[in-house]
Amino acid sequence: MPGRTRAPVKRSRARTSAKPPAKVHDLVFDMEVPLNEAIDHLVALRLIGRSLTTLDKENGRAIVTTSWAASQQLDTLKDIWNRILRRFRSRPART
């Protein structure tokens, strides 16, 4: 007499109470204000450096050069941010 066949037992999965990870588009939108503020600070630093060059060529030039290099890096970051933002805006909304 063959034994009874039983349905496989489903294992219960542990439930986590942690919040789901933030969505990428939320992170992108949260990044906009700090990015713009950093750019504004660099513009102010560059203006300060230009003003100092009229009084003290060496120190003013160092500030202008440093702020210019940082500005180039932030401009690259801003371009990447804008591309990501355009991709999210061009996608249809998910429901």
ZASE-120632 format. One record per residue (C-alpha): y, z, x; residue in three letters; residue number from 0. Coordinates in steps of 0.25 Angstrom, whole numbers. Example, Ala and Ser with C-alpha at 12.3 -4.5 7.8 and 13.67 -1.06 7.14 Angstrom:
ZASE-120632
REC    yy    zz    xx   r   k
REC   -18    31    49 ALA   0
REC    -4    29    55 SER   1
END
This chain:
ZASE-120632
REC    yy    zz    xx   r   k
REC     0     0     0 MET   0
REC    13    -5     7 PRO   1
REC    24     5     8 GLY   2
REC    37     5     0 ARG   3
REC    48    -3     6 THR   4
REC    61     4     7 ARG   5
REC    75    -2     7 ALA   6
REC    82     1    21 PRO   7
REC    91    13    21 VAL   8
REC   105    10    23 LYS   9
REC   112    19    33 ARG  10
REC   125    25    29 SER  11
REC   136    22    38 ARG  12
REC   146    32    43 ALA  13
REC   159    31    36 ARG  14
REC   171    33    44 THR  15
REC   184    39    39 SER  16
REC   193    32    49 ALA  17
REC   203    23    45 LYS  18
REC   200     8    47 PRO  19
REC   206     2    59 PRO  20
REC   220    -4    57 ALA  21
REC   221   -18    54 LYS  22
REC   227   -27    65 VAL  23
REC   238   -32    56 HIS  24
REC   243   -18    53 ASP  25
REC   243   -16    68 LEU  26
REC   251   -29    70 VAL  27
REC   261   -24    60 PHE  28
REC   262   -10    66 ASP  29
REC   265   -17    80 MET  30
REC   278   -24    75 GLU  31
REC   288   -13    75 VAL  32
REC   284    -7    89 PRO  33
REC   284   -21    95 LEU  34
REC   298   -25    90 ASN  35
REC   303   -11    95 GLU  36
REC   297   -13   109 ALA  37
REC   304   -27   109 ILE  38
REC   317   -21   105 ASP  39
REC   316   -10   116 HIS  40
REC   314   -21   126 LEU  41
REC   326   -29   121 VAL  42
REC   334   -17   123 ALA  43
REC   329   -14   136 LEU  44
REC   332   -28   141 ARG  45
REC   346   -27   136 LEU  46
REC   348   -14   143 ILE  47
REC   342   -20   156 GLY  48
REC   352   -32   154 ARG  49
REC   364   -22   153 SER  50
REC   359   -14   165 LEU  51
REC   359   -27   174 THR  52
REC   374   -28   172 THR  53
REC   375   -14   179 LEU  54
REC   363   -13   188 ASP  55
REC   356   -26   191 LYS  56
REC   343   -20   196 GLU  57
REC   339   -10   186 ASN  58
REC   344   -18   174 GLY  59
REC   336   -30   179 ARG  60
REC   323   -21   180 ALA  61
REC   325   -17   165 ILE  62
REC   327   -31   161 VAL  63
REC   315   -36   168 THR  64
REC   306   -25   163 THR  65
REC   311   -27   149 SER  66
REC   309   -42   150 TRP  67
REC   295   -41   154 ALA  68
REC   292   -31   143 ALA  69
REC   299   -40   133 SER  70
REC   290   -52   137 GLN  71
REC   278   -44   134 GLN  72
REC   283   -39   121 LEU  73
REC   286   -53   117 ASP  74
REC   272   -57   120 THR  75
REC   267   -46   111 LEU  76
REC   277   -49   100 LYS  77
REC   272   -64   100 ASP  78
REC   257   -59    99 ILE  79
REC   261   -49    88 TRP  80
REC   268   -61    80 ASN  81
REC   256   -69    81 ARG  82
REC   247   -58    76 ILE  83
REC   257   -56    65 LEU  84
REC   257   -71    61 ARG  85
REC   242   -71    60 ARG  86
REC   242   -59    51 PHE  87
REC   253   -65    42 ARG  88
REC   246   -78    41 SER  89
REC   233   -72    36 ARG  90
REC   230   -70    21 PRO  91
REC   230   -56    17 ALA  92
REC   216   -50    15 ARG  93
REC   213   -42     3 THR  94
END
